[in-house]
Amino acid sequence: MKSQDTPFEGGPMDGRVLPVLLGLTGHPPKTYRIPVPDAHGGPPTVLVYRRMPRAQSKRLGLVRGWKYAYDAEAGQGAARAGARHRWPWSRPAAGPDAGRSGTPDDTDG
C-alpha cells in the first residue's frame, strides 16, 4: 500500500507530519480520526482532522497536495452520532410517508 507524508494543522497535532495510507484513487481519506486514551481510564478522546488542499497548480487549478486541518466540533459530535454511514438512497424506517401506499400510479387512492 502507498502512503504519503501529510502535514497536520491546528489542534494537538499542529506541525506534525505523519505517513497516511492512500486509497484506491491515490488520495488520503477525507477525515482522519486519532483516538487519544484518557489518563484516568475513561473513554478515549477522538481528534478529528479534515482533508484540505495544500496547494493548487497555477494553470489548471489541480490539487498539488493535501493537508489535514483540525475540526474541533466534529470530535464531540462523532461520539454522539455514531459511526453509521448515511447513504442518500436509504430511507428512514418511519417518517411522514409511512402511511402512503407506495406506488405513484396507484389509482385506488
N, CA, C and O atoms as CSV, one atom per row, in Angstrom:
chain,resi,resn,atom,element,x,y,z
A,1,MET,N,N,0.843,-1.171,0.000
A,1,MET,CA,C,0.000,0.000,0.000
A,1,MET,C,C,0.890,1.236,0.000
A,1,MET,O,O,1.966,1.250,0.598
A,2,LYS,N,N,0.423,2.257,-0.674
A,2,LYS,CA,C,1.164,3.506,-0.736
A,2,LYS,C,C,0.793,4.388,0.436
A,2,LYS,O,O,-0.328,4.333,0.940
A,3,SER,N,N,1.738,5.196,0.863
A,3,SER,CA,C,1.471,6.183,1.890
A,3,SER,C,C,2.106,7.503,1.469
A,3,SER,O,O,3.012,7.537,0.635
A,4,GLN,N,N,1.615,8.578,2.058
A,4,GLN,CA,C,2.087,9.913,1.730
A,4,GLN,C,C,2.297,10.676,3.032
A,4,GLN,O,O,1.444,10.636,3.918
A,5,ASP,N,N,3.422,11.367,3.154
A,5,ASP,CA,C,3.654,12.207,4.328
A,5,ASP,C,C,2.737,13.419,4.253
A,5,ASP,O,O,2.831,14.217,3.321
A,6,THR,N,N,1.845,13.556,5.241
A,6,THR,CA,C,0.817,14.581,5.222
A,6,THR,C,C,0.950,15.453,6.464
A,6,THR,O,O,1.001,14.928,7.577
A,7,PRO,N,N,1.009,16.794,6.298
A,7,PRO,CA,C,1.104,17.683,7.463
A,7,PRO,C,C,-0.249,17.873,8.147
A,7,PRO,O,O,-1.298,17.790,7.508
A,8,PHE,N,N,-0.208,18.130,9.453
A,8,PHE,CA,C,-1.401,18.394,10.259
A,8,PHE,C,C,-1.323,19.824,10.768
A,8,PHE,O,O,-0.264,20.277,11.202
A,9,GLU,N,N,-2.463,20.544,10.713
A,9,GLU,CA,C,-2.525,21.926,11.181
A,9,GLU,C,C,-3.611,22.066,12.230
A,9,GLU,O,O,-4.708,21.528,12.079
A,10,GLY,N,N,-3.299,22.792,13.296
A,10,GLY,CA,C,-4.260,23.055,14.349
A,10,GLY,C,C,-4.375,21.902,15.324
A,10,GLY,O,O,-3.981,20.774,15.031
A,11,GLY,N,N,-4.924,22.207,16.493
A,11,GLY,CA,C,-5.137,21.181,17.497
A,11,GLY,C,C,-3.842,20.650,18.089
A,11,GLY,O,O,-2.789,21.265,17.922
A,12,PRO,N,N,-3.903,19.528,18.771
A,12,PRO,CA,C,-2.719,18.962,19.419
A,12,PRO,C,C,-1.667,18.435,18.445
A,12,PRO,O,O,-0.505,18.302,18.827
A,13,MET,N,N,-2.032,18.138,17.220
A,13,MET,CA,C,-1.085,17.579,16.245
A,13,MET,C,C,-0.467,18.652,15.349
A,13,MET,O,O,0.125,18.323,14.321
A,14,ASP,N,N,-0.592,19.923,15.718
A,14,ASP,CA,C,-0.130,21.034,14.883
A,14,ASP,C,C,1.366,20.923,14.598
A,14,ASP,O,O,2.174,20.763,15.514
A,15,GLY,N,N,1.721,21.010,13.322
A,15,GLY,CA,C,3.112,20.987,12.910
A,15,GLY,C,C,3.692,19.602,12.683
A,15,GLY,O,O,4.828,19.492,12.221
A,16,ARG,N,N,2.969,18.563,12.983
A,16,ARG,CA,C,3.493,17.205,12.785
A,16,ARG,C,C,3.194,16.719,11.371
A,16,ARG,O,O,2.222,17.136,10.742
A,17,VAL,N,N,4.038,15.844,10.900
A,17,VAL,CA,C,3.859,15.226,9.584
A,17,VAL,C,C,3.835,13.717,9.795
A,17,VAL,O,O,4.788,13.139,10.319
A,18,LEU,N,N,2.735,13.083,9.382
A,18,LEU,CA,C,2.580,11.639,9.558
A,18,LEU,C,C,2.380,10.966,8.211
A,18,LEU,O,O,1.785,11.560,7.312
A,19,PRO,N,N,2.865,9.734,8.050
A,19,PRO,CA,C,2.545,8.988,6.820
A,19,PRO,C,C,1.102,8.484,6.890
A,19,PRO,O,O,0.714,7.809,7.844
A,20,VAL,N,N,0.315,8.821,5.867
A,20,VAL,CA,C,-1.095,8.450,5.813
A,20,VAL,C,C,-1.287,7.532,4.613
A,20,VAL,O,O,-0.827,7.836,3.512
A,21,LEU,N,N,-1.966,6.409,4.827
A,21,LEU,CA,C,-2.228,5.472,3.736
A,21,LEU,C,C,-3.170,6.092,2.707
A,21,LEU,O,O,-4.134,6.767,3.066
A,22,LEU,N,N,-2.885,5.858,1.433
A,22,LEU,CA,C,-3.700,6.379,0.352
A,22,LEU,C,C,-4.731,5.343,-0.063
A,22,LEU,O,O,-4.507,4.139,0.067
A,23,GLY,N,N,-5.867,5.826,-0.565
A,23,GLY,CA,C,-6.918,4.928,-1.021
A,23,GLY,C,C,-6.682,4.477,-2.452
A,23,GLY,O,O,-5.600,4.672,-3.005
A,24,LEU,N,N,-7.695,3.876,-3.044
A,24,LEU,CA,C,-7.585,3.375,-4.410
A,24,LEU,C,C,-7.393,4.491,-5.426
A,24,LEU,O,O,-6.780,4.274,-6.472
A,25,THR,N,N,-7.906,5.679,-5.134
A,25,THR,CA,C,-7.794,6.805,-6.050
A,25,THR,C,C,-6.479,7.563,-5.895
A,25,THR,O,O,-6.201,8.475,-6.673
A,26,GLY,N,N,-5.668,7.202,-4.904
A,26,GLY,CA,C,-4.415,7.898,-4.667
A,26,GLY,C,C,-4.551,9.084,-3.738
A,26,GLY,O,O,-3.609,9.865,-3.596
A,27,HIS,N,N,-5.702,9.238,-3.103
A,27,HIS,CA,C,-5.947,10.333,-2.174
A,27,HIS,C,C,-5.997,9.795,-0.747
A,27,HIS,O,O,-6.413,8.656,-0.536
A,28,PRO,N,N,-5.580,10.595,0.237
A,28,PRO,CA,C,-5.779,10.187,1.631
A,28,PRO,C,C,-7.260,10.294,1.998
A,28,PRO,O,O,-8.014,10.940,1.270
A,29,PRO,N,N,-7.698,9.689,3.093
A,29,PRO,CA,C,-9.114,9.752,3.472
A,29,PRO,C,C,-9.554,11.182,3.780
A,29,PRO,O,O,-8.735,12.022,4.153
A,30,LYS,N,N,-10.866,11.457,3.620
A,30,LYS,CA,C,-11.395,12.804,3.850
A,30,LYS,C,C,-11.311,13.205,5.312
A,30,LYS,O,O,-11.065,14.370,5.623
A,31,THR,N,N,-11.514,12.256,6.210
A,31,THR,CA,C,-11.377,12.540,7.637
A,31,THR,C,C,-10.356,11.580,8.228
A,31,THR,O,O,-10.257,10.423,7.818
A,32,TYR,N,N,-9.607,12.075,9.187
A,32,TYR,CA,C,-8.588,11.272,9.867
A,32,TYR,C,C,-8.877,11.371,11.354
A,32,TYR,O,O,-8.791,12.455,11.931
A,33,ARG,N,N,-9.218,10.257,11.979
A,33,ARG,CA,C,-9.582,10.227,13.399
A,33,ARG,C,C,-8.442,9.615,14.196
A,33,ARG,O,O,-7.922,8.555,13.850
A,34,ILE,N,N,-8.059,10.301,15.273
A,34,ILE,CA,C,-6.969,9.843,16.126
A,34,ILE,C,C,-7.530,9.642,17.530
A,34,ILE,O,O,-7.846,10.629,18.195
A,35,PRO,N,N,-7.667,8.400,18.012
A,35,PRO,CA,C,-8.129,8.185,19.386
A,35,PRO,C,C,-6.983,8.425,20.367
A,35,PRO,O,O,-5.891,7.878,20.212
A,36,VAL,N,N,-7.250,9.249,21.375
A,36,VAL,CA,C,-6.259,9.546,22.415
A,36,VAL,C,C,-6.779,8.955,23.719
A,36,VAL,O,O,-7.852,9.352,24.175
A,37,PRO,N,N,-6.051,8.011,24.340
A,37,PRO,CA,C,-6.547,7.396,25.573
A,37,PRO,C,C,-6.614,8.402,26.718
A,37,PRO,O,O,-5.790,9.311,26.815
A,38,ASP,N,N,-7.613,8.222,27.585
A,38,ASP,CA,C,-7.788,9.080,28.753
A,38,ASP,C,C,-6.794,8.668,29.836
A,38,ASP,O,O,-6.544,7.477,30.022
A,39,ALA,N,N,-6.230,9.628,30.544
A,39,ALA,CA,C,-5.245,9.339,31.592
A,39,ALA,C,C,-5.873,8.633,32.796
A,39,ALA,O,O,-5.190,7.912,33.522
A,40,HIS,N,N,-7.184,8.845,33.004
A,40,HIS,CA,C,-7.861,8.274,34.175
A,40,HIS,C,C,-8.627,7.000,33.846
A,40,HIS,O,O,-9.392,6.515,34.679
A,41,GLY,N,N,-8.441,6.450,32.659
A,41,GLY,CA,C,-9.097,5.195,32.308
A,41,GLY,C,C,-10.481,5.350,31.728
A,41,GLY,O,O,-11.181,4.351,31.561
A,42,GLY,N,N,-10.909,6.561,31.411
A,42,GLY,CA,C,-12.231,6.786,30.830
A,42,GLY,C,C,-12.224,6.510,29.336
A,42,GLY,O,O,-11.255,5.970,28.801
A,43,PRO,N,N,-13.296,6.879,28.671
A,43,PRO,CA,C,-13.351,6.657,27.216
A,43,PRO,C,C,-12.331,7.546,26.500
A,43,PRO,O,O,-12.063,8.661,26.948
A,44,PRO,N,N,-11.767,7.070,25.406
A,44,PRO,CA,C,-10.754,7.861,24.706
A,44,PRO,C,C,-11.353,9.090,24.028
A,44,PRO,O,O,-12.509,9.074,23.603
A,45,THR,N,N,-10.564,10.145,23.931
A,45,THR,CA,C,-10.947,11.346,23.208
A,45,THR,C,C,-10.556,11.146,21.752
A,45,THR,O,O,-9.466,10.652,21.462
A,46,VAL,N,N,-11.437,11.525,20.841
A,46,VAL,CA,C,-11.169,11.344,19.413
A,46,VAL,C,C,-10.880,12.706,18.795
A,46,VAL,O,O,-11.721,13.605,18.839
A,47,LEU,N,N,-9.685,12.857,18.217
A,47,LEU,CA,C,-9.320,14.068,17.489
A,47,LEU,C,C,-9.689,13.852,16.027
A,47,LEU,O,O,-9.320,12.839,15.433
A,48,VAL,N,N,-10.421,14.807,15.445
A,48,VAL,CA,C,-10.868,14.675,14.060
A,48,VAL,C,C,-10.194,15.746,13.225
A,48,VAL,O,O,-10.229,16.930,13.561
A,49,TYR,N,N,-9.578,15.315,12.130
A,49,TYR,CA,C,-8.937,16.221,11.175
A,49,TYR,C,C,-9.589,16.022,9.811
A,49,TYR,O,O,-9.857,14.891,9.406
A,50,ARG,N,N,-9.846,17.129,9.099
A,50,ARG,CA,C,-10.449,17.105,7.770
A,50,ARG,C,C,-9.396,17.382,6.702
A,50,ARG,O,O,-8.513,18.217,6.897
A,51,ARG,N,N,-9.491,16.683,5.580
A,51,ARG,CA,C,-8.552,16.858,4.473
A,51,ARG,C,C,-8.832,18.168,3.748
A,51,ARG,O,O,-9.979,18.476,3.427
A,52,MET,N,N,-7.779,18.933,3.493
A,52,MET,CA,C,-7.863,20.207,2.780
A,52,MET,C,C,-6.783,20.230,1.708
A,52,MET,O,O,-5.743,19.595,1.883
A,53,PRO,N,N,-6.997,20.941,0.602
A,53,PRO,CA,C,-5.931,21.050,-0.389
A,53,PRO,C,C,-4.781,21.899,0.147
A,53,PRO,O,O,-5.009,22.963,0.723
A,54,ARG,N,N,-3.553,21.435,-0.038
A,54,ARG,CA,C,-2.374,22.163,0.425
A,54,ARG,C,C,-2.002,23.261,-0.561
A,54,ARG,O,O,-1.722,24.389,-0.155
A,55,ALA,N,N,-1.996,22.942,-1.848
A,55,ALA,CA,C,-1.665,23.906,-2.894
A,55,ALA,C,C,-2.367,23.490,-4.176
A,55,ALA,O,O,-2.776,22.340,-4.332
A,56,GLN,N,N,-2.502,24.454,-5.104
A,56,GLN,CA,C,-3.109,24.180,-6.393
A,56,GLN,C,C,-2.171,24.621,-7.506
A,56,GLN,O,O,-1.386,25.555,-7.341
A,57,SER,N,N,-2.264,23.939,-8.639
A,57,SER,CA,C,-1.435,24.332,-9.766
A,57,SER,C,C,-1.967,25.637,-10.351
A,57,SER,O,O,-3.161,25.924,-10.264
A,58,LYS,N,N,-1.082,26.416,-10.941
A,58,LYS,CA,C,-1.466,27.737,-11.434
A,58,LYS,C,C,-2.343,27.664,-12.681
A,58,LYS,O,O,-3.324,28.399,-12.798
A,59,ARG,N,N,-2.000,26.803,-13.584
A,59,ARG,CA,C,-2.686,26.801,-14.872
A,59,ARG,C,C,-4.048,26.108,-14.807
A,59,ARG,O,O,-5.043,26.681,-15.250
A,60,LEU,N,N,-4.114,24.912,-14.277
A,60,LEU,CA,C,-5.366,24.149,-14.293
A,60,LEU,C,C,-6.116,24.168,-12.969
A,60,LEU,O,O,-7.286,23.788,-12.927
A,61,GLY,N,N,-5.485,24.592,-11.906
A,61,GLY,CA,C,-6.143,24.605,-10.604
A,61,GLY,C,C,-6.267,23.243,-9.964
A,61,GLY,O,O,-7.137,23.035,-9.119
A,62,LEU,N,N,-5.407,22.302,-10.353
A,62,LEU,CA,C,-5.444,20.961,-9.772
A,62,LEU,C,C,-4.796,20.960,-8.396
A,62,LEU,O,O,-3.898,21.755,-8.119
A,63,VAL,N,N,-5.256,20.068,-7.547
A,63,VAL,CA,C,-4.710,19.955,-6.196
A,63,VAL,C,C,-3.320,19.338,-6.271
A,63,VAL,O,O,-3.137,18.293,-6.896
A,64,ARG,N,N,-2.332,19.982,-5.633
A,64,ARG,CA,C,-0.949,19.504,-5.693
A,64,ARG,C,C,-0.507,18.843,-4.400
A,64,ARG,O,O,0.667,18.501,-4.262
A,65,GLY,N,N,-1.378,18.662,-3.486
A,65,GLY,CA,C,-1.041,18.005,-2.236
A,65,GLY,C,C,-2.171,18.209,-1.235
A,65,GLY,O,O,-3.065,19.029,-1.445
A,66,TRP,N,N,-2.118,17.455,-0.150
A,66,TRP,CA,C,-3.174,17.518,0.856
A,66,TRP,C,C,-2.577,17.818,2.216
A,66,TRP,O,O,-1.409,17.527,2.474
A,67,LYS,N,N,-3.382,18.396,3.076
A,67,LYS,CA,C,-3.044,18.598,4.479
A,67,LYS,C,C,-4.306,18.325,5.281
A,67,LYS,O,O,-5.409,18.286,4.736
A,68,TYR,N,N,-4.128,18.136,6.576
A,68,TYR,CA,C,-5.269,17.919,7.464
A,68,TYR,C,C,-5.399,19.101,8.405
A,68,TYR,O,O,-4.421,19.522,9.023
A,69,ALA,N,N,-6.627,19.643,8.516
A,69,ALA,CA,C,-6.929,20.755,9.420
A,69,ALA,C,C,-7.797,20.228,10.558
A,69,ALA,O,O,-8.690,19.410,10.339
A,70,TYR,N,N,-7.531,20.701,11.771
A,70,TYR,CA,C,-8.241,20.245,12.969
A,70,TYR,C,C,-9.686,20.717,12.932
A,70,TYR,O,O,-9.956,21.871,12.600
A,71,ASP,N,N,-10.619,19.828,13.272
A,71,ASP,CA,C,-12.044,20.127,13.333
A,71,ASP,C,C,-12.526,19.845,14.747
A,71,ASP,O,O,-12.843,18.704,15.082
A,72,ALA,N,N,-12.582,20.884,15.581
A,72,ALA,CA,C,-12.916,20.712,16.996
A,72,ALA,C,C,-14.372,20.296,17.198
A,72,ALA,O,O,-14.656,19.502,18.095
A,73,GLU,N,N,-15.299,20.809,16.393
A,73,GLU,CA,C,-16.712,20.493,16.578
A,73,GLU,C,C,-17.029,19.049,16.220
A,73,GLU,O,O,-17.907,18.446,16.837
A,74,ALA,N,N,-16.348,18.488,15.252
A,74,ALA,CA,C,-16.634,17.121,14.816
A,74,ALA,C,C,-16.212,16.094,15.856
A,74,ALA,O,O,-16.814,15.022,15.922
A,75,GLY,N,N,-15.216,16.375,16.657
A,75,GLY,CA,C,-14.760,15.425,17.660
A,75,GLY,C,C,-15.792,15.160,18.727
A,75,GLY,O,O,-15.913,14.031,19.203
A,76,GLN,N,N,-16.550,16.189,19.120
A,76,GLN,CA,C,-17.574,15.986,20.133
A,76,GLN,C,C,-18.824,15.362,19.543
A,76,GLN,O,O,-19.477,14.561,20.212
A,77,GLY,N,N,-19.178,15.703,18.310
A,77,GLY,CA,C,-20.379,15.167,17.685
A,77,GLY,C,C,-20.213,13.753,17.184
A,77,GLY,O,O,-21.205,13.050,16.994
A,78,ALA,N,N,-18.975,13.311,16.961
A,78,ALA,CA,C,-18.751,11.969,16.420
A,78,ALA,C,C,-19.157,10.895,17.414
A,78,ALA,O,O,-19.659,9.846,17.009
A,79,ALA,N,N,-18.954,11.125,18.685
A,79,ALA,CA,C,-19.324,10.124,19.690
A,79,ALA,C,C,-20.841,10.026,19.816
A,79,ALA,O,O,-21.373,8.942,20.053
A,80,ARG,N,N,-21.547,11.160,19.660
A,80,ARG,CA,C,-22.994,11.146,19.767
A,80,ARG,C,C,-23.655,10.533,18.547
A,80,ARG,O,O,-24.589,9.742,18.677
A,81,ALA,N,N,-23.177,10.895,17.354
A,81,ALA,CA,C,-23.841,10.468,16.125
A,81,ALA,C,C,-23.609,9.004,15.817
A,81,ALA,O,O,-24.418,8.391,15.121
A,82,GLY,N,N,-22.542,8.433,16.309
A,82,GLY,CA,C,-22.230,7.049,15.989
A,82,GLY,C,C,-21.437,6.986,14.696
A,82,GLY,O,O,-21.181,8.007,14.057
A,83,ALA,N,N,-21.058,5.795,14.328
A,83,ALA,CA,C,-20.210,5.632,13.151
A,83,ALA,C,C,-20.991,5.061,11.974
A,83,ALA,O,O,-20.400,4.408,11.114
A,84,ARG,N,N,-22.305,5.288,11.910
A,84,ARG,CA,C,-23.113,4.771,10.811
A,84,ARG,C,C,-22.970,5.643,9.580
A,84,ARG,O,O,-22.914,6.869,9.671
A,85,HIS,N,N,-22.911,4.998,8.438
A,85,HIS,CA,C,-22.910,5.738,7.185
A,85,HIS,C,C,-24.342,6.125,6.845
A,85,HIS,O,O,-25.265,5.337,7.049
A,86,ARG,N,N,-24.527,7.316,6.334
A,86,ARG,CA,C,-25.840,7.786,5.922
A,86,ARG,C,C,-25.850,7.858,4.401
A,86,ARG,O,O,-25.391,8.839,3.816
A,87,TRP,N,N,-26.370,6.826,3.771
A,87,TRP,CA,C,-26.388,6.778,2.319
A,87,TRP,C,C,-27.567,7.569,1.796
A,87,TRP,O,O,-28.636,7.533,2.404
A,88,PRO,N,N,-27.415,8.287,0.683
A,88,PRO,CA,C,-28.515,9.124,0.187
A,88,PRO,C,C,-29.694,8.329,-0.337
A,88,PRO,O,O,-30.800,8.867,-0.401
A,89,TRP,N,N,-29.509,7.072,-0.715
A,89,TRP,CA,C,-30.613,6.306,-1.269
A,89,TRP,C,C,-31.384,5.518,-0.215
A,89,TRP,O,O,-32.404,4.905,-0.531
A,90,SER,N,N,-30.913,5.525,1.036
A,90,SER,CA,C,-31.640,4.799,2.077
A,90,SER,C,C,-32.696,5.703,2.695
A,90,SER,O,O,-32.518,6.917,2.789
A,91,ARG,N,N,-33.778,5.101,3.107
A,91,ARG,CA,C,-34.877,5.850,3.707
A,91,ARG,C,C,-34.979,5.534,5.190
A,91,ARG,O,O,-34.573,4.455,5.622
A,92,PRO,N,N,-35.509,6.451,5.966
A,92,PRO,CA,C,-35.782,6.114,7.365
A,92,PRO,C,C,-36.939,5.111,7.442
A,92,PRO,O,O,-37.792,5.072,6.556
A,93,ALA,N,N,-36.961,4.311,8.491
A,93,ALA,CA,C,-37.978,3.268,8.638
A,93,ALA,C,C,-39.369,3.870,8.799
A,93,ALA,O,O,-40.321,3.390,8.184
A,94,ALA,N,N,-39.501,4.901,9.605
A,94,ALA,CA,C,-40.789,5.552,9.799
A,94,ALA,C,C,-40.601,7.040,9.558
A,94,ALA,O,O,-39.628,7.636,10.019
A,95,GLY,N,N,-41.519,7.620,8.849
A,95,GLY,CA,C,-41.405,9.034,8.546
A,95,GLY,C,C,-42.742,9.578,8.097
A,95,GLY,O,O,-43.774,8.946,8.322
A,96,PRO,N,N,-42.743,10.739,7.469
A,96,PRO,CA,C,-44.012,11.325,7.055
A,96,PRO,C,C,-44.715,10.526,5.955
A,96,PRO,O,O,-45.934,10.635,5.828
A,97,ASP,N,N,-44.006,9.736,5.164
A,97,ASP,CA,C,-44.601,8.954,4.090
A,97,ASP,C,C,-44.935,7.529,4.518
A,97,ASP,O,O,-45.247,6.703,3.661
A,98,ALA,N,N,-44.883,7.214,5.790
A,98,ALA,CA,C,-45.068,5.838,6.250
A,98,ALA,C,C,-46.484,5.330,6.004
A,98,ALA,O,O,-46.668,4.122,5.857
A,99,GLY,N,N,-47.497,6.205,5.953
A,99,GLY,CA,C,-48.870,5.773,5.782
A,99,GLY,C,C,-49.304,5.646,4.335
A,99,GLY,O,O,-50.383,5.114,4.077
A,100,ARG,N,N,-48.522,6.105,3.390
A,100,ARG,CA,C,-48.910,6.058,1.978
A,100,ARG,C,C,-48.694,4.669,1.403
A,100,ARG,O,O,-47.931,3.865,1.937
A,101,SER,N,N,-49.400,4.403,0.277
A,101,SER,CA,C,-49.293,3.061,-0.307
A,101,SER,C,C,-47.916,2.850,-0.902
A,101,SER,O,O,-47.284,1.920,-0.400
A,102,GLY,N,N,-47.379,3.471,-1.789
A,102,GLY,CA,C,-46.023,3.189,-2.208
A,102,GLY,C,C,-45.794,3.416,-3.687
A,102,GLY,O,O,-44.707,3.843,-4.078
A,103,THR,N,N,-46.778,3.144,-4.513
A,103,THR,CA,C,-46.580,3.342,-5.937
A,103,THR,C,C,-47.267,4.625,-6.371
A,103,THR,O,O,-48.389,4.890,-5.937
A,104,PRO,N,N,-46.624,5.439,-7.221
A,104,PRO,CA,C,-47.233,6.700,-7.606
A,104,PRO,C,C,-48.433,6.535,-8.526
A,104,PRO,O,O,-49.297,7.412,-8.545
A,105,ASP,N,N,-48.527,5.446,-9.294
A,105,ASP,CA,C,-49.642,5.266,-10.220
A,105,ASP,C,C,-50.732,4.379,-9.609
A,105,ASP,O,O,-51.434,3.677,-10.336
A,106,ASP,N,N,-50.875,4.407,-8.303
A,106,ASP,CA,C,-51.920,3.659,-7.618
A,106,ASP,C,C,-53.215,4.497,-7.697
A,106,ASP,O,O,-53.252,5.599,-7.150
A,107,THR,N,N,-54.272,4.004,-8.361
A,107,THR,CA,C,-55.492,4.780,-8.594
A,107,THR,C,C,-56.550,4.560,-7.519
A,107,THR,O,O,-57.614,5.175,-7.582
A,108,ASP,N,N,-56.291,3.705,-6.538
A,108,ASP,CA,C,-57.302,3.436,-5.501
A,108,ASP,C,C,-57.346,4.566,-4.475
A,108,ASP,O,O,-58.314,4.658,-3.720
A,109,GLY,N,N,-56.362,5.400,-4.426
A,109,GLY,CA,C,-56.066,6.423,-3.581
A,109,GLY,C,C,-56.737,7.122,-2.611
A,109,GLY,O,O,-56.171,8.028,-1.999
